[in-house]
Every structure is written in structure tokens, then in C-alpha cells.
Amino acid sequence: MLLFWLSLILVAVALTVLFFIFFHKMPLLANIDIANLPAEREAAKKQAIIDERIRRQLARHGWWWRNLLGPFYQRLKNLFWRGYGQLQKLDRQHLKARLQAQGLNWQRAKQLLADAEEALKNNDLVQAEKLAVESLELDKSQLDSFIILAEIYQEQKKYQEAEETWIYAIKRLSQKYRADQSRGRQEEARETGRRLAEYQYSLGQLYLRQDNPDRADYYLKQALKIEPKNPRYLDTLLEISIIRKDRVTAVLIFGTLSEVDPSNAGLAEYQEKIRQL
């Protein structure tokens, strides 16, 4: 910003000098006697005289400009670039420190997540929730922290919080799943899809537990779009279809489940329930 204002001031000074020279010398130019010049050369001669006088004046004052202001301008330019170089150096140092802090936060967040999982296994739900929240405070990019927090909320019967957490996790993973597919990363897309289907199944189970079969039906069907022959998903969707008295879906799911899991002990019972729909 300082360099900009200095440049603007220098341009203004230069224009002032030019106007001063021009208007100061105009009376001299007006006294030139061109009455005796041939008519066809009069205009050209007058213009040549004016141009020559202006050129000499500019050359004389230009020397003053270069010798007086040139070194000053060069020093300012050097000062600016030195300052700019220092700012870049400080910015690189700040970025390095920030990345180091993020690395430490990430490591600490992973440890807290592992501790939360251990507390959940020991059925210490209060401690597990506390550790999972602390992990998220350090690194909100960790999807696993949201997943374990959703599981903790379910165990605590905090169904509203569990629902919101599952939905958020599914939204984030859905974005990654689409990105993996669009970029042709088939192996990553398969793994992301597997996790996404599992979380959709978990949310469907949560809705089923809350006596909301319509929402459960939606998320189980979403999971089956990714893994259409998963026996657990088929079994749960068949149960939901019977609850919703959706005979068409129940018959279709029963046929698929019979093919992929013929040893399922509940097939006979499901068949009888479908017959009664």
C-alpha cells in the first residue's frame, strides 16, 4: 500500500512539471514570427519549432527527475521487496507451526477416540461420551468420533441426539462415496460404500426401535442399493415390510433372502406372516 501511494505521488509530480513547462513557455512560442514563411510550410514549421522547444525542456528537466528521484524510487522498491520477503518468511513459519499443532491435535484426538471405544466396551457411557466429545473438539474431521458418539447416544437412549449424529455422519460419507465414484477410485468407493450402508442400516434400526417403520424402511432400502444381497439388511427390511403391511415388498425381499440365506431360521415364520397380509 505504501508503494502504491508513493508511485501515485511521483506520477502527480511528473505531471505538474510537464504542465509548468508547457504553460511557462507558451508566451515564447507565441512570439515566433512565421509571417514570412511560405503558406504551404507555415503549419509544419511552427509545429516543428514547438516540438523542438518542448523536447529540449523535457530533456533538461528529465535529467533532474532521473538524478534526484531515481535513486529514491530504487531505494523504496528495494525496501518494499525486502519487507515482502520477510512477510513471506513469517507466513511460512506460521504455517509450519500451525501444521505441527494440527498434527499433535490429530494424534491426541485419535488417542481420545480409542479411550472412548474402550470405555464403551466397559459400559462406562458417561466417560465414553466425555472422551468422544473431547476428541471431536480437537479434530472435527474424524468421522469415527461421530460414529462412536452416535452409538453412545443410542445406548443412553438419547434417540434425538443419536439420530442427528447418524444423519450427519451419513451425509458426510455420502459425499465422499459420490466423490470416490466420480473419480474412478473403485477400491475406495467400495470401502466407503460398505461403511455408508452399515451406517444407514444402523439409523434404520434406530427408527425401528422408535416405532417409526416408514423412516426405517427408507434407510434400509438405501443400504440395500449399495449391498443388495446383505442378509442382515434383507432380514430387517423384510421385518419392516411386514410391520408396514407392504406385501409386495415383503414378497420380493423374502425371495431374495431365501436365495442368499437359505439357512435363515426365520424364513418359515416370515412366509406365514406374509401369507396373512
N, C-alpha and C positions, 0 to 999 in steps of 0.2 A: 504493500500500500504506500509506503514511503517513497519507493522508487517511482511509482505512478505519479504522485504529486510533484516530485522533483522534475520529472520529464515534462509534465504539463507546464510548470513554471518556466522551464528552459524554452519551450516552444513559444510561450507568450512573450518572453524577452526577445526572441528572434524576430517575431512578427512586429513587435514595437520598433525595433531597429530598422527593419525594412520600410515601415511606414514613415519613420522620421527621415530617412534618407530621401525617399521619394518626394515627400511634400516640401522638404527643405530645399531641394534642388529644382523644383518646378519653376520658380521665377527666372533662374538662369536659362533654362531651356526655352522659356517664353521669349527671351531677348535675342534668340538666334535669328539672324536676318537671312531669310531664304527667298526674298522677293526677286533676286536676280537669277535664281536657278531656273532652268528650263521647266516648263509646266509638266512635261511628262516624267521628270525625275524628282520633282519637288517633294512629293509624299514619301518616296522611298528614301531620299537623302535625310529628311527630317527624322524619320523613324530610326535610320542608322545612327544618327548623332545621339538621339535619346538612348538607344540601346547601348552605345559605347560608354556614355557617361554613367549609366546605371551599373554596367559591368565593372567599371573601374571602382566605383563606390563600394559595390558588394565585395570586390576582391580585397580592398583595403580593410573594410570592417570584418570581412570573413577571417582575415589573418588574426584580428583581435579576438574574435569569437573562438577560434581554434586554440590559440595560445593561452587565453585566460580561462575559458570554461571547459576546454577539452580535458585537461588533467583532473579537474574537479569531478567531471562526469565519470571518468575512468575509475577514480577512487571510490565514488559512490557505487559503481557497478561491481567492483571487486568486493566492497563491503557487503553488498546485498548477497552475492553468491557465497561468501564465507558464512554469513548468517543462515542462509538457506541450507548449506551443508551441515551446519551444527544442528538445525532443526530436524533434518533427516536422520542424523545420528541419534538424537534423543528419541525420535519416534521408533527407530529400530530397537533401541534399548528398552523402551516401554513395552513394545510388542513382545520382546523376548521374555520380560518379567511377567507379562500377562499370561503368556503361554505356559510358563513354568508353574504359575499359580493354578491355572486350569488343570494341568497335569496332576498336581497334588490333590486338587479337589476331586478329580475323577477317581484317583486311587482311593481316597478316603470314602467317597460315595460307594464304590464297589465293596469296600470292607463293611460299611454300614448295611448294605443290602444283604451281604452274606450273613451278618449277625441277625438281621430281621428274619431271614429264612430259618435260621436255627431257632430263634425264639418262637416262630410259628409252629415248627415241628414239636417244640416242647409245650405247645398250647399256652404260651405266655403272650396273649393277644395284645395287652396294653404295651408291653415292651416292644413287641414286633411292630406295632403301629408307630410308636415313637421313633424307632430306628429307620423305618421306611420313609417317614416324613423328613427326617434329617438327611437321608440320602438324596431325596428329591431337592431339598434346599441347596445342596452342593452341586447337583448336576441334574437338571430337569430333562436332559436329552435321553436319560436312561429309561427305556420303555419297561424294562423288567421291574423297576421300582413301582411303576403304576400297576403292573400285574399283581405283584405280591400284595400291594395295598388293597386292590380290589378283593383279593382272596381273604385278606384280614377282615375287611368290612363285612363280607358275607358270613364269616364265622361269628362276627359280633352281632349279626342280624341288623346291621346298618344298611338296609337294602337300597335306600336312596343314594347314599354315598357310593355303594358298590356299583350300582347301575351307571352313575355318572362317570366313574373311573373306567369301567369297562368300555363305555361308549367312546370315551376319549382315546383309549388305547387302540380300539378297533379303527377309529378314524385315522390315526397316525399310521397304523400298519397298512391300512388300505391304500394310502397314498404311496407308501414305499412299494407295495405289491404292484400297483399300476406302473410305477416308475421302472421297476425291475423288468416288467414285461415289455414295456415300450422300448427299452434299451437293449433288449435281446439277452439279458442276463438270466438264462434259463435256470441254472442251478440255484442262484439266489432267489429267483421268483418261486421256485418250488418250495424252498425252505420258508420263505416269507408267507406263502400261501398256506402252508401247513399250520404255521403259528396263527395266522388270521382265522382260519377255520376253527381252530381249537378255542380261540377267544370268543368267537361268535357262538360256538356251542355252549361255552360257559355262561354267556349272557342269556342265551335261550333257556338254560337250566334255571338261572336266577328268576326269569319271568315265570317259568313254570311253577317254581316254588312260591311265587307271589300270586298264583291263580290268575295269570294273565296269558292264556294259551295263544291268543292271537299274535302278541309280540314274540312269544316263544316260537311260534310257527314260522314267523318271518326270519328270525336269525338262524334257525335250524336249516331252512331252505337255502339261506346264503352260504352256510357252511358246506352243504351238500353240493352246491355249484362248484366248489373247489375240490372236494373229495366226495364224489357221488357214490362211492361204494364203501364208505366207512361204516362198519356195523354199529358202532355206538350212536352215530348221528342218525342212521336209519331207524334204529330201535326207538330213540327218543322221539323222532318225528312221527313214527307210527303211533306211539302213545298219545302224542298231542293231537293227531288227526282223529283218533277215536274220541278223545275228550271233546273236540270241536264238532264231532259227528260229520266229519268230512269223509264220506265213504269212498269217493273217487280217489282222493289222495291216499287214503288208507290202503285201498286195494293195490295201487301202484307200488307203494312203499313196501307192502307185505311181499309182493312178488320179487322185488329186488333184494329184500332182506333174506328171503328164502334161498336165493341163489348164492349170495355172498357169505351167509352164515347159516347153513342148513342145520347145524347142531344147536341152534339157539333154543333153549328150553322153553321159551315163552311163545313160540310160534303157534302152537295149538290153541293156547288161550287167546292170542291175538286174532286167530282165524274165527273163533267163536264170537268174539266181540264184534268183529267186522260183520259177521252174518246177522247180528242183532241190530245193526244200524239201520 
